[in-house]
Amino acid sequence: MRSGVVAALAAVVAMVSAHAAPADTQLKSLYTSEWAWRIAEFQDDEDNSLPVPAHLPRVDAATQAAHLAHWQETLTKLNKIPTGLLSLKEQINAQVYRFQLENLIASEKFRDFEMPANSDSSFWGEFNDRARRPFRSAQDYRNWLAQIAELPRYFQENIANMQAGLKRGFTPPQVTLNGRGDAITAVANAKPEATAFYEPFKEMGAIPPAEQAQLRAQAIKIIATAVQPAYRALDKFWRNEYLPHTRTTLAAEALPDGKAYYRQQIIAYATLDKSPDEIHRLGLAEVAKLHAQMNAAMRESGFKGDFASFQKFLRSDPRFTAKSPQDLLNRAAWIAKEFDGKAALYFGLLPRARFAIRPVPDDIAPFYTSGRGGPGVFMLNTYDLPHRPLYNLTALTLHESAPGHAFQMPLAMEDKTLPDFRRHSYISAYGEGWALYSEWLGQEMGMYHTPYDRFGMLGYQVWRAARLVVDTGIHSKGWSRQQAIAYFHDNTALPEHEIETEIDRYIAWPGQATSYYLGEMAIRAGRAKAEKALGAKFNLRAFHDTVLQTGSVPLTVLDWQVARFIASGGQGPYPELE
């Protein structure tokens, strides 16, 4: 009897698979060919398994129009594929791919390329990262030289885009850009060997000495004759033409077609179609909830004063300051190794990739965030140590290194069962939500050893909840920069310098700040649902593996994945590891 049922089910599965096969083939062909086009078109430099690209992408208006047409055509083809006939795996791929295409199209329609620099990132700043990727062969070095030789053309195309943005008022707010041109000037006036462009040539591995000398000489020549003249032209444009004429308003809704633009930014980063008002109210409620927990941690520390006094104490007491930049780096490394000793208790599958901990480069450190992580690296800001408090360091390290960005992103990249367009793409609500969840998970992992560490973690949680309030306040409710700074000052324990750099980041990057807390809430809600439904069958390692197995996905897809986890009885994707 049982064998008959199994045979019948097998026949049904075979029939569904047979119908799914043509649709699956269509979809795979579409996203595989489009991804290959995308890599070639954008000269992708983020996949460190590939050779160093030999060219810089074209970013001029005509190329942008061609990108828009290509993605619109691709979306039309996707719409013609019968999604109901796709296999389960390809249905997920189709959802993620549609999200990518729709947001790429929206970005082109709003002409985001006309604002290629803000207080947080820039087209010239990206070369700090490009120069630090692995160089494995002499050809990689030759490709790098060919790439940076194109810098004058690449910079001029970006300048033309910025000029077009200026004409229609599509620029970052002026108040967020002060001092951001100093990094341009520094490269323009430095010795070629002191620039990031020469960084790969300082250690060249097993390349024969004569060839090393030849490549170094070529690098110095190209940096002096192509790279630095491009920086000098950019410096002149930035200081004389661009910065003085950028907009004096703050809100995204003050930009051309601003209300629609800001709503689209929320969709792109948070992957949820929520109104600014809804997000603002949620943020206020979450800040209030977290403040009660922060007060409890404050009392646990033995402090007798009020919350404002405790904030002042934390911001001024020397016990919370590293003694040197190296001391801060060493402490972060110790925290990362402490997690290593606990990782197998909370995760079934661990990434093969390791990561380095490096200081943020001096030229961008004054305007950079406390840290930033990803495949292979955790960049820690050692500038202005009194404003890098040690009670925040555990939460920061868990977020940016492992089990946060330097853990989740390599896991996705190493998963060959995912198509390339998912392995090498990043969706903010998922990625930042996971990293923020990693901070919260540190409580269970025993990573916060003092009430101050726990307060720091809660301070980071309330910081992200406060972002919901500030982002929507600035971009939809008419908040001033000072009003946003005051809200952060009153409701978080962040140092003064970091508050200002963070607020400038939110002003210049509308919508992105909403992704963190909304993403974490989705992961924690999914976990709570699974714990309630599965009871004693709930396995935390299996849950984490299930969440991480998806790679970077919209939150709606993550919810669906958690529902499947519950329906399977809590069996994770790697049962042999549980």
ABEGO torsion letter per residue (X at the ends): XAAAAAAAAAAAAAAAAAAAAAAAAAAAAAAAAAAAAAAAAAGBAABAABBBBABBBBABAAAAAAAAAAAAAAAAAAAABBAAABBAAAAAAAAAAAAAAAAAAAAAAAGAAABABBAABBAAAAAAAAAABBBABAAAAAAAAAAAAAAAAAAAAAAAAAAAAAAAGBBBBAAAABGAAAAAAAAAABBAAABAAAAAAABAEABBAAAAAAAAAAAAAAAAAAAAAAAAAAAAAAAAAAAAABBABABAAABBGAAAAAAAAAAAAAGBBBBAAAAAAAAAAAAAAAAAAAAAAAAAAGBABBAAAAAAAAAABAAABBABAAAAAAAAAAAAAAAAAAAAAABABBBABBBBBBBBBAAAAAABBABBBBBGBBBBBABGAAABBAAAAAAAAAAABOABAAAAAAAAAABAABBAAAAABBBAAAAAAAAAAAAAAAAAAGABABAAAAAAAAAAAAAAAAAAAAAAAAAAAGBBAAAAAAAAAAABABBAAAAAAAAAAAAABBGAAAAAAAAAAAAAAAAAAAAAAAEAABBAAAAAAAAAAAEBBBAAAAAAAAAAAAAAGGBBABAAAX
